[in-house]
Amino acid sequence: MKRSAFENLTETDISRVIEMAWEDRTAFEAIERLYQLNESQVIQLMRQQLKHNSFKLWRKRVQGRATKHEQLRNPAVSRAYCPTQYKR
């Protein structure tokens, strides 16, 4: 039986990967650096963890979005979050 690339992730890790995948400014490369999951593995994780319609909405949202890939994004975008995202 083939081992899942994310079977060693904790529930907290999986929750954070899902959160990062939904964020517009978080590139797939950032997820890969933190959790060693490439884009196709993130898609697989999302398909497994989300309801069918939620997955379809997410795929529609991220497909072709330049900010989800570091090489395609505007060089002026130097961070993965909006300055107002983490309010103090």
C-alpha positions as CSV (number, residue, x, y, z in Angstrom):
1,M,0.0,0.0,0.0
2,K,1.3,3.4,-1.0
3,R,2.0,5.8,2.0
4,S,0.4,9.2,2.0
5,A,2.8,12.1,1.9
6,F,0.9,13.8,4.7
7,E,0.1,10.9,7.0
8,N,2.7,12.0,9.5
9,L,1.2,15.5,9.8
10,T,-0.6,16.3,13.0
11,E,-4.2,17.5,13.0
12,T,-2.8,21.0,13.8
13,D,-0.4,20.8,10.8
14,I,-3.2,19.7,8.5
15,S,-5.4,22.5,9.7
16,R,-2.6,25.0,9.1
17,V,-1.9,23.7,5.6
18,I,-5.6,24.0,4.7
19,E,-5.6,27.6,6.1
20,M,-2.5,28.5,4.1
21,A,-3.9,26.9,1.0
22,W,-7.0,29.1,1.3
23,E,-5.0,32.3,1.8
24,D,-4.5,34.2,-1.4
25,R,-1.0,35.4,-0.7
26,T,0.5,32.2,0.6
27,A,2.3,30.5,-2.3
28,F,2.4,26.7,-2.7
29,E,6.2,27.0,-2.4
30,A,5.8,28.4,1.2
31,I,3.7,25.4,2.1
32,E,6.3,23.1,0.6
33,R,9.1,24.8,2.6
34,L,7.3,24.4,5.9
35,Y,5.5,21.1,5.4
36,Q,7.4,19.4,2.5
37,L,4.2,19.1,0.5
38,N,4.3,20.1,-3.1
39,E,1.4,21.6,-5.0
40,S,-0.1,18.3,-6.1
41,Q,0.2,16.9,-2.6
42,V,-1.6,20.0,-1.2
43,I,-4.4,19.4,-3.8
44,Q,-4.6,15.8,-2.7
45,L,-4.8,16.8,1.0
46,M,-7.5,19.4,0.2
47,R,-9.5,16.9,-1.8
48,Q,-9.3,14.4,1.2
49,Q,-10.0,16.9,4.0
50,L,-12.7,19.2,2.4
51,K,-16.2,18.6,1.5
52,H,-16.7,18.0,-2.3
53,N,-18.2,21.5,-3.0
54,S,-15.7,23.2,-0.7
55,F,-12.9,21.6,-2.7
56,K,-14.4,22.6,-6.0
57,L,-14.7,26.2,-4.8
58,W,-11.1,26.2,-3.6
59,R,-9.8,24.8,-6.9
60,K,-11.7,27.3,-8.8
61,R,-10.3,30.1,-6.6
62,V,-6.6,29.1,-6.8
63,Q,-6.4,27.9,-10.4
64,G,-4.5,30.5,-12.3
65,R,-4.0,32.8,-9.3
66,A,-0.5,34.3,-9.7
67,T,-0.1,34.9,-6.0
68,K,-0.2,31.1,-5.3
69,H,3.1,30.7,-7.2
70,E,6.2,32.7,-6.2
71,Q,7.6,32.8,-9.8
72,L,4.3,34.3,-11.1
73,R,3.7,36.9,-8.5
74,N,4.5,40.5,-8.6
75,P,8.0,41.2,-7.1
76,A,6.3,43.9,-4.9
77,V,4.6,41.1,-3.0
78,S,7.2,40.2,-0.5
79,R,5.2,38.6,2.3
80,A,2.6,35.8,2.5
81,Y,0.0,37.8,4.5
82,C,-1.8,41.1,4.5
83,P,-0.6,43.7,7.1
84,T,-4.0,43.8,8.7
85,Q,-4.4,40.0,8.9
86,Y,-2.8,39.7,12.3
87,K,-4.3,42.6,14.4
88,R,-2.8,43.3,17.8
